[in-house]
Amino acid sequence: MHCPHCHHNGSRVVDSRPTDEGRVIRRRRECENCGFRFTTFERIEVTPLLVIKKNGTREEFNRENILRGIIRSAEKRPVGMDVMTKIVDEVENEIRSLGENEVSSQLIGEYVMKRLADVDEISYIRFASVYRQFKDMSVFLKELEDVMQKDKDKPDKTDKKNNEWGDLG
């Protein structure tokens, strides 16, 4: 490893720790020549993953495309960047865990929508409206009804039988 200060080709590792959910190793190094300290990151080289688009074309997987779509759907909504990045991380981990070299954009979209539905219903509907390309209002209305039914099926947090504190809550 070349020192960024004196360009000497020798350094020792002072500290090493995992980051990015264990996918990256952060190493703190010290140049053997000048003593300058610098940080390097080591990550596993992953095999290329191709996305099969709706029109049949293939392109290399790009997590920024997913993030951009989520950001657009969550615009002016109370969804933080950390939550959006976490969704992208989870989706990427899920598709890479399939062990396939190619994955359809439809599957990626389904994974994103599954997570967005739990985070923010409006962002979910926005993402779904673009992703599913609703052909008419009835399809859009059906999607809204599904979201509303899921919301009704969630247990009511103020319900006394679900309240662990009994009469105190």
C-alpha positions in Angstrom: 0.0 0.0 0.0 1.5 3.3 -1.1 1.6 6.1 1.5 -0.5 9.1 0.2 2.0 11.5 1.9 5.5 10.2 0.8 4.5 7.4 -1.7 6.6 4.8 0.2 5.4 1.3 -0.5 5.2 0.0 3.0 2.8 0.5 5.9 1.6 -1.4 8.9 -2.0 -1.9 10.1 -2.6 0.0 13.3 -6.4 -0.8 13.6 -8.9 -2.9 11.7 -12.6 -3.1 12.1 -15.6 -4.3 10.1 -18.1 -1.7 8.6 -21.1 -1.7 6.3 -22.7 -4.7 8.1 -19.5 -6.7 7.8 -19.1 -6.3 4.1 -16.1 -3.9 4.4 -13.0 -3.9 6.5 -11.8 -0.4 7.6 -8.0 -0.4 8.2 -6.0 2.3 9.9 -2.5 2.3 8.5 0.8 3.9 9.4 3.6 4.5 6.8 6.8 2.8 7.8 8.9 5.6 6.2 7.3 8.9 7.4 4.8 7.8 10.1 1.8 9.3 8.3 -1.5 7.6 9.2 -4.2 6.9 6.7 -7.3 4.8 6.2 -8.0 2.1 3.6 -11.1 0.1 3.0 -11.1 -3.5 1.9 -14.3 -5.1 0.4 -15.2 -8.4 -1.2 -15.2 -8.3 -5.0 -18.7 -9.4 -5.9 -19.6 -11.0 -9.2 -21.4 -8.8 -11.7 -25.1 -8.9 -11.4 -27.3 -8.2 -14.4 -30.8 -6.8 -14.3 -33.3 -7.9 -16.9 -35.4 -5.0 -17.8 -39.1 -5.2 -18.8 -38.2 -4.8 -22.5 -35.8 -7.7 -22.3 -32.5 -5.7 -22.3 -29.9 -6.4 -19.7 -27.8 -3.9 -17.7 -25.5 -4.1 -14.8 -27.1 -3.8 -11.4 -26.8 -0.3 -10.0 -28.0 0.4 -6.5 -28.1 4.1 -7.2 -31.1 3.4 -9.6 -33.0 1.9 -6.7 -32.1 4.7 -4.3 -33.2 7.3 -6.9 -36.6 5.7 -7.3 -37.1 5.5 -3.6 -36.0 9.1 -3.1 -38.6 10.2 -5.7 -41.4 8.2 -4.2 -40.5 9.6 -0.7 -40.2 13.2 -1.7 -41.8 15.5 0.9 -42.5 12.5 3.1 -41.1 11.8 6.6 -38.7 9.1 5.4 -35.1 9.7 6.3 -32.1 9.1 4.0 -30.8 6.4 6.4 -34.1 4.5 6.1 -34.0 4.7 2.3 -30.3 3.6 2.2 -31.2 0.7 4.5 -34.0 -0.4 2.1 -31.5 -0.4 -0.8 -29.0 -2.4 1.3 -31.7 -5.0 2.3 -32.9 -5.3 -1.3 -29.3 -5.7 -2.7 -28.5 -8.3 0.0 -31.7 -10.2 -0.8 -31.1 -10.4 -4.5 -27.5 -11.3 -4.1 -28.4 -14.1 -1.7 -30.4 -15.7 -4.5 -27.1 -16.7 -6.0 -28.1 -15.8 -9.5 -26.1 -13.8 -12.1 -29.3 -12.2 -13.5 -32.4 -10.9 -11.8 -35.5 -9.3 -13.2 -36.3 -5.7 -12.6 -39.8 -6.8 -11.6 -38.4 -8.9 -8.7 -36.3 -6.0 -7.5 -39.4 -3.7 -7.6 -41.4 -6.2 -5.6 -38.6 -6.3 -2.9 -38.6 -2.5 -2.7 -42.4 -2.3 -2.5 -42.5 -4.9 0.3 -40.2 -2.7 2.4 -41.7 0.7 1.4 -45.2 -0.6 2.5 -43.9 -1.0 6.0 -42.2 2.4 6.1 -44.6 4.9 4.5 -47.9 4.1 2.7 -47.8 7.2 0.5 -44.2 6.5 -0.7 -45.3 2.9 -1.4 -48.2 4.0 -3.6 -46.0 6.5 -5.4 -43.4 3.8 -6.1 -46.0 1.3 -7.1 -47.8 3.7 -9.5 -44.5 4.2 -11.5 -43.3 0.6 -11.1 -46.6 -1.1 -12.0 -47.5 1.5 -14.6 -51.2 1.5 -13.7 -53.2 1.3 -16.9 -56.4 2.8 -15.4 -58.0 4.1 -12.2 -59.5 0.8 -11.3 -56.1 -0.9 -10.9 -54.9 2.1 -8.9 -58.0 2.0 -6.7 -57.5 -1.7 -6.1 -53.9 -1.1 -4.9 -55.1 1.7 -2.6 -57.8 -0.7 -1.2 -55.2 -3.3 -0.5 -53.0 -0.8 1.4 -56.0 0.3 3.4 -57.0 -3.3 4.3 -53.5 -4.0 5.5 -53.7 -0.9 7.7 -57.0 -2.1 9.1 -55.5 -5.6 9.8 -52.7 -4.1 11.9 -53.3 -4.5 15.7 -54.5 -1.3 17.4 -51.8 -0.2 19.8 -54.4 1.4 22.1 -56.5 -1.8 22.4 -56.5 -2.8 26.1 -56.0 -6.5 25.4 -52.8 -5.7 23.5 -51.6 -3.2 26.2 -49.1 -4.9 28.5 -49.6 -2.3 31.2 -53.4 -3.0 31.6 -55.2 0.1 33.0 -52.0 2.1 33.4 -51.6 2.7 29.6 
